[in-house]
Structure formats: C-alpha cells, structure tokens
Amino acid sequence: MNLVSIIVPVYNVENYLARCIDSILKQSYNNLQIILVDDGSIDKSAVICDKYADRDSRILVIHKTNGGVSEARNIGIDNAKGDYICFIDSDDFVCETYVEDLLSVALKYNADISMCLFEKGNKDRFNDFTKENQVNIMVLTNLDALEKLYDKVLNVNMVVLWNKLYSTKLFDNIRFPVGKLHEDEFIIPKLLLRSNKIIINKYNYYYFQSPNSIMRSDFKISRLDAIEAYEERIILLRQNNLGKLANKAFNVYIYLLITYICILDSSKNKKYREINVELMKKLKAKGKKAFTLNEVSIKLKMQMLIFYLSPKLLIFIRNFYKKNCEYLNK
C-alpha cells in the first residue's frame, strides 16, 4: 500500500488551520504521512499543530523560524517518506476522497503526476462539487501538459502546486526557490517536463481566496519574481528543443514586462522607478524578437510597436484602457 506524504506549510492561519487538518484526517485513504511545517507562526497555529499531532500518530510537526513558504515546503520534502507527495495550503481544504482519487488514477495510468481541479471561495462560501460539474479523466504527455500551461481554461490549474499528487522521485535535485514569490511558476515546468504522464481528474480541492493574500494585496516588488521565473522557463524549454513552447512562454514574458512597467511608472518610490528603468531597458533589448514569432499575439506586437515609438504613449494607453474597463465592469 503506497504511502502518501502530505506537506502543509503553516504560518499564522489559526482561523483556518483546523478546517484544513480535519479534511486531511477524514481522507478515505488512510496510509498517510502528514507533515505540518510551522514556519515561525506568532499566533496559535503552532499550538494547534501540536494538539493534532498528539491525537494522530501520522502527523509530524516541524517547527522552524520564519523563512517563507518555499523553505517550509522544501523542509517538508526533505522529511517525506512517501512514495507520493502532495501539498495542501493551510487555509485550504480538500474532499474526503482527494488522496484516493488522485492516487488511484496515478496508479491506473502509471502517471508521475495526477491533478484535480479546484473551486475558489472565501470565508465559508464554496460551491459543492456535484456529478454535474465533474470532468472526464484526461491523460496528457509531459509535452501536452506543458502546452496546457498556456490554455485559457486550464492554465491556472496546470501551474498551481497544491492540486496535484507527485511521484516523490520527481523532486530528486528539484526544490523550491527560497525567498521567491511565484514559486509555482519556477518549479511546475520542471516537474511537468520530468514526468511521463499527467492525469487531470475531477474537482476535489477547495482553494480559499483570502482578500489579504500576497497576490491580492497592494503591489510589492517581489511580484517581479514572475519575470525571473519566465526567463528560467524560456531557457529550460529551449535547452530541451521545445522552441514553440519557449515562444509561448516568451509571449507571456513580454506581456509581464509591459504590465509591470505600467504599474511601476506611476510609483513615487525612487527604488521602484529605478527598477522600472531597468525593465524598460530589458524590454527594449528583448522585445524586438516578438515581431518574428508566430506565438506572440498581434495585440502584443502592436503594443511593442507603440513602445518603440514612445514608451510613455504605451503606458498612457494601457492605463487609460485599464481604468475605463474597470469603470465599465462596475
């Protein structure tokens, strides 16, 4: 019977942690190692972890000084004993058959990764998963899965870390980049490329969309880590002779550069404005390639043309469009 290690990074989530752990303890598949990595919480999260460990011998609690979610997950991987690993964020929760469903299809199709779809919600407002909103199993090669990273419907499901079950061997010499935001963007392409098959299964994961999360809060310079993640992805894909996929990644990369340039342009922070100058230099140097690639959209090519004519004009048009679209959508 395969052992599954569930890694839960924990930091100041006392209001949601019990819901998360309870959903894991209720799993229909019982052969679990549950690793709770307390990342220096200053609320009651650490106490909650220890209380649950006293109740269930499958739970291992690791207390550490705060180092971020990537470091916490890496420590979880280092202590994992399972044949398979999955990650659950400590403010999320899962269906009772979450592990069983993911493991059964992984074994049936001999797949290195199986993944489920997820439902977003906030507070206690989540839609129930019904037979009507479930999907048929989809079997992908690693190249198919990399292609789905740019699919308008499945791209978010493909790139997030926490809705998947992984063969533990995939993490040989692969760890999360410590101190980086967008850690999923850094690591998922490497794991997909290393996999033999990826199975998409039904809805099974409840993602809590906190209004105070990093990604939904005011802009922070760490958001620019996404640019570095895409630079690494482009290199990875080109090194593996996946030129068309690298070009699709380049399309997103150029879009990100333009987006962050527009955001930083209005900042009064001197450091931000200096960084923006460097982003403009990077876009000016690399953006010309966009005109030669079929994978770069016409819309983005037009924006690049405007940028080369006048960066300020592009910023004005982008900000005007964004402001008016937001107004019309109210």
Buried (B, 14 or more C-beta within 10 A) or exposed (E): EEBBBBBBBBBBBBEBBBBBBEBBBEBEBEBBBBBBBBBBBEEBBBEBBBBBBEEEEBBBBBBEEEBBBBBBBBBBBEBBEBBBBBBBBBBBBBBBBBBBBBBBBBEEBEBBBBBBBBBEBEEEEBEEBEEEEBEEBBEBEBEEBBBBBBEEEBEBBBBBBBBBBBBBEBBEEEBBBBEBBBBBBBBBBBBBBBBEBBBBBBBBBBBBBBEEEEEEEEEEBEBBBBBBBBBBBBEBBBEBEBEEBBBBBBBBBBBBBBBBBBBBBEBEEEEBEEBBEEBBEBBBEBBEEBEEBEBBBEEBBEBBEBBEEEBEEBBBBBBEEEEEEEEEEE
